[in-house]
Amino acid sequence: MLAKVRLRNRVHDKKDCESMGAGRLRRVMSLGLMTMVNSISVLLLQVLALVALMPADFGRFSAVYLMFGFGTSFLLSIVCEAWQRKKPHSDWDDYGSVLFWLSLAASVLAGSICLMVDSLRAVGVPAAIALLCAVYRTGARYYAVQQGQNRYVIYGDLGSVVVLAGAWVWVLSWAPDSARLNAVVWAWAVSSLVAGLASKWPTSIRVTVLSVWRAKHGREIRTLLTDSIILDASGIGVPYALIPTLSISGFGTYRALSNFSGPVKLVLFPMRPLFSTRSIHWFARSKVAGLACLAAVAIGAAGGGVLCLLQRSSLELGTLRSLAEFWPLVAVFVAATFLNGVYYLIGRAHFDQRTLLAGRIAATGLGIILPLTGALVGGLAGALIGTTVFTTVVAVMWMVFTMRVHARAERGDLDRSLT
């Protein structure tokens, strides 16, 4: 009788394990699908701008798109990652309310800047709409992914893909060259609006939640926001500072380097919430580090190969064509961007404030000095070389920091076990 009970329990345990395994597989497949669709939606916009706009107009588009990068940086530090790091998590009422007000602030700021700059005034309205919806969508999507609320993720991404696919036909077939910049920014605004409407809506927009949020998440916000501000000094401030040296046309080609590495960032960005689910020890394993390096080399070779083929062809693809002559440099930059993105996100999820701040200060110093020096000495080519060297050095630095943090943790565990 006892043997039958044990056998029955083993059968039930096996079925439970199989059920859990199937659940994890469905989760991984669902995440992969959502990541792919999201990547396609953002890639459609960035590639459309690259192939439809000449360098001068692409420079103007990039100046507006950098505002979104600035807004997203603040969003992640003040709302998304501050919420993720603080246990127990705040509920959606507070999260959604803070997200709404931050998105509105980003929209007002972007619209005001565009109205004050003559060459951007025509795109002021669609830029404000795009910033409001895109920043809100980013924060709402982060929350939905973390909570496993897939319906708020996939439908918005699919809607954005449909709108942008139509925008490709509209911009490339019917929009005259003089109106293409306006058309691309409006495509971004409409696709962001559709994605935002399909997201989880705020259940409250009370202003008082801002002080409550600050009181609860102040420590996390200070840690992350300090890092973000230092990061933005090089990632956003330097590109703007290069405009007088490179001209708006050269600035467009310079920014095309970053946009061309967009697929790498698009794969990593939706996975930000998941970097916290693995320990620092897992990421520090030599096998994981080796696979990350191999993936970086493969991705960089693929990117450089595409531009090499474009350079040898007679295709005229807007700003992308002007970038193709630098294809060996682009290959290195894309590989370094992948490695840098992986290990920087690991740091954001696991490093203490002192380590994260030290790494960010070092990275920002290099990110300011090398591109600006390169631009002053060698113009556009010098700026591209400076940025590539900076990205490669910083990628190696974050890897080394990960190994050191892991080693310190291992020593700490050993010391505790001896006492």
N, C-alpha and C positions, 0 to 999 in steps of 0.2 A: 504493500500500500504506500509506504514511504517512498519507495523507488518510483512509483507512478506519479506521485506529487512532484518529486524533483524533476522528472522528465517533463511534466506539464509546465513547470515553472521555466525550465530551459527553453521550451518551445515559445512560451510567451515572451521571454527575454529576447529571443532571436527575432521575433516579429516586431517587438518594440524597437530594436536596433535598426531593423530594415526600414521601419516607418520613419525613424529619425533620420536615417541616411537619405531616404527619398525626399524628406522635407528639406534637408540641406541642399540637395541637388536642385530641387525646384527653386529654392531661394537664390542659388548661384546663377541658374539659368535666367531667372527673372531679372536679377541685377544686371547680368550681361546684356539682356535685351534692352533694358532701360538705359544703360550706359551707351549702347550703340546708337539708339535713337536720339538721345540727347547730343551725342557727339556729331551726328549727322546734321541736326538742326543748327548748331553753332557753326559747324564747318561750312554749311551752305551759305551762310551770311558772309563769313570771312573770305571764302574763295570767290564768291560773287564780287565782293569789293576789289579783290586782287586782280581779277580778269576783266572787270567792266570799267574800272577807273584807271586813268593815267596817273603817273606818280604825284602830280600836284593835287589832284582831287583825292587820291588815296591818302595823301598827307593830311588833308582836311578831315576826311572820314576818321583817320586814326586819332586826330586830336580830340574828336568827339568820343570815340570808343574808349580812349584812355580815361575819360571821365567815369565811364562805367567800371573800369578797372579800379579806380579810386573808390567809388561807392561800394563795390563788392569787397574791397579790402577792409573798409570800416564795418561793413555788414558782418563779415566773418568774425572779426575781433569783438565787436560789441554784442552781437546777437548769437550767431550760429555756434561758434566754437566756445564762446563763454558759456552758453547753455549746455553744451556737450560736456564740458569739463566739470561742471558743478552738479554734484549729486546731493539730494534727489533732484531730478530735472523739474524745471518750472513747467506749468501746463500751457496749453495752446493759447488760452486767453491772454496771458502775459506776453508770450512769445510773439503771437500774431499782432498784438497791439504795438509793441516796440518795432517790429518789422515794418508795419504800415508807416509809422512816423519817420523812420529812417529812409524809407523809399521815397516818401514825399519830399524830404529835405534834399535828397540827391537829385530829384527831378527839378526842383526849384533852382538849385544851384547850377545845374547844367543849362537849363533854359536861360538863366540870367547871363551866364558867361557867353553863350552863343549870341545873344542879343547885343552884347557889348563888342563883339569882334565882327568887323565888316564881312569877312569872307565866310563866316559861319552863320550870319543872321538868317539866311534863307532856310536853314535847317533847324532853327531854334525850336519850333513847335514839335516836329517829329522827334527831335532829340530829347525834349522834356518828357514826352510820352514814353519813349523807349526806355529812358532811365527809370521812370516810375515803375513801369511794368517789369522790366528785366531785373532790377534789384529785388523787387518783391518776389518775383518768381524764383530767383536764386535762393532766397531765404526759406520760402515755403517748400521748395523742393528738397532742401537739406533736411528739414524737419520730417517731411514725408518719408524720405529714404531711411532715416534713422529709426522711424517708428514702424516701418514696414507697410505704410499706407500707399500701396502701389497705384491705386486709382488716381491719386493726386499727382502722380509722376508721369505715367505713360501717356495719358490723354493730352496733357499740355505739350509734351515733347512731340507727339504725333501731329498735333495741330500746328505747331511751329514749323515742322517739316513741310506740311502741305502748303502753308502760306509762302514759305521761302522757295519751294519748288516752282510755284506759280510766279514768284518774283523774278526768277531766272529768265523765264520766257518773256515777261513784261519788260525787264530792263534791257536784255540783250536784243530783243526783237523790235521793240517799239520806242523805247526812250531815246531821244536824241542825246548826243554826247554832252551837250551843255546842261542837260537835266538829269544826268545819270547819278550824280552825287545825291541830289534831292530824292531820287527814286530809291536808291539803296538805303538811305536813312529811314524813309517811310516804310520800306519793306521790313526793316529791323523793328520799327515801332509797332506795326500791325502784328507781326509774328510774336512779339513780346506780349502784346495785349491779349492775343488768343491764348498763349501759354499761361498768362496770369489769371485769366478768367477760369481756366480749368484747374487752377491750384486751390488749395484749402484757403477759404476766405477768413479774414479776422472776425472773431466773435465779439470783439470789443476794440474800440479805438480811443479809450480814455487816455488823456495826456498824463494823468497822475501815475500811470504805470511806469513811466520813465524813471521817476525817482525810486520806486520800489525795485525796479530792475537793477538800477545802479547800486542800491544798498545790498542786494543779494549777490550780484555778480561782479562787484567792484574789483575784487582782487584778480579775478580771471581777466577782466577787461583791461586792467592796467598792464598785466603781463603781455597779453596778445596785442593790444593796441600800440604799446611801445615798439614791439617788434614790427608791426605793420607800418607804422609811421617811418621807421628807419628804412624798411624795405621799399616803401613808396618813394623815398628820397632818390633812390637810384632807378627803380623800375618805372616810375612815372615822372618824377622831377627831371631826371637827366634827358629823356626824350624831348620834353618841352624846351629844355635849355639848349638842345642841339639845333633847333629850328633856325635861329639866326645864322649859325655857322654853315649848315648844310643847305639852306633854302627849303621852301616847302616841298619842292620836287625831290630833293635829296632826302629830306625827312621821310617822304613817302616810301622810298626804296629802303631806307634804314628800318622803318617800322614793318616793312614787308618781311624782313628776316624773322621778326617775332611772330608775325601772323602765319608765316609758312610752317612754323613749329606748332601751330594751333592744334593739329590732331593729337599731338603728344599731350598737351595740356588738357584737351577735351577728354581724353581717356582717364587722366588722373583726377580731374576736378570732381566729377560726380562720385568718385570713390573716397573723397575726403572723410566722410563719416566712418568709413570702415578701417581706416588706419589705426583707430583707437582700439579696435577689437582684438588686435594681436599685441603681444608684449614686445618690449624693446629687444628681448633676448631672441625672439623669433627672427626679427629683421637683421640682427647682427650675425646670424649664422653665415659661415663662409659660402654655403651652398646658395643661400638666398642672394647674397651679395654678388656671387659669380653669375647667377641667372640675370640679375639686374644689369650687370655690365654687358653681358652678351645681348640682351634685349636692346640696350642703348646703341651698341654698334650696329645691329641689324636695322634699327629704325633710322639711324643716321645715314647708313648706306642707301637705304631706300629713298630717303628724301633727296640726298645728293644726286642719285641716279636719275630721278625724275627731272630735276633741273638741268642735268647734263644733256639729257635727250631733248629737252626744250631748246637749249642753246644751239643744238645742232640742227634743229628744225627751222622751218620758216613761219611758224605760228606766231601771231601777234596777240599776246594775252595780257595787255595792259601792264600794270606794275610788275607782274610776275616775270615778264620778259626782261625787265631791267635788273631783276635779282639773279637771273639765270647765269650771268657771267661770273658770279661769285660762288658757283655751286660747290667747290671743294670746302670752302669756308662754311657754307650752309650745312653740309653733311656733319661736320664737327659740332656745329652749334646745336643741331637737332639732337644728336646723341647726348651731348652734355645737358641739354634742357630736360631730357627724360630722366637722367640720373639725378640731376639737381632737384627735380620735382618730387621724385620718390623719397629721397632722404630728407628733404626739407619738410615734407608733410609728416614724416615720421617724427622729426623734431618738434613740430607744432603740437603733436599729440602726446609726446612722452617726455621731452626735455624739461628740466626745471628752468625757472626764470633766468637764473644767472647764465646757464649754458646757452639758452636760446638767445639771450641778449648779446652775449659775447660773439656768437656766430653771426648774428644779424649785423652788428656794428662792423665786423671785419668784412662781411659781404658787401655792405653798403659802401664802405670806403673804396673797395676795389671797383664797385659798380659805378661810382662817380668818377674816379680818377682815370680808369682805363679808357672808357668810351670818349670822354671829353678830351683827354690827351691825344687819343687816336684821331679824333676829328680835327683837332687843331694842327696836328702834324701831317696827316694824310688825307684829310677830307672824308668823303663817304667811305672809301676803302679802309681808311684808318679807323673810323668809327666802328665799322663792321668787325674788323680784327680785334679791336679793344673789347667789344661786347662778347665776342666768342671766347677770348682768353679769360675774361672775367667769369663767364658762365662755367667754363671747364674747371677752373681753380676752385670755385665755390662748390661745385658738385662733389669734388674730391674732399673738400673740407667737411661737408655735412656727413659724408660717409665715415670719415675719421672720427667725427664727434659721436656718431652712433656707436661705433666700436668702443670708444672710451667710456661712454655712459654705461654701456653694457658691462664693460670690465669693472667699473666702479661698483655697479650693482652686485656683480658676482663676488667681489671682495667683501662687500658688506654682508652678503648672505653667509660667506665663509666665517667672517668674524663673529657673527651672531651664533652660528652653529658651535663655535669653540667656547663660547661663554655659556 
